[in-house]
């Protein structure tokens, strides 16, 4: 995962590597590649990029996601528009769920 074209975190061989302060980012990535951001704040807004590779290192898919957090006083809401994948992966599924100021973004590919 990249945020605003800077390495954010990655998962490789079931190991997660953070390129940011883990406590400050309030985020984690699950083994299936899902990114979770807890206690979403305006500062979390930005362009997120997920890149997926085959086990042999070949690029499988890449997708940019513009994530916008809007807030007024004590109320936060998020808007998560997604564009469709370019075709290296058949039937990719990109979903996001905002709940209690936390967003989960999930990218799945059947195979």
Secondary structure, DSSP 8 states (H G I E B T S, - for coil): -EETTEE-EEEETTEEEESS-HHHHTEEE-TT--EEESS--GGG-EEEEEEEE-TTS-EEEEEEEEEEEEEETTEEEEE--B----TTSTTEEEEEEEETTEEEEEEEE--
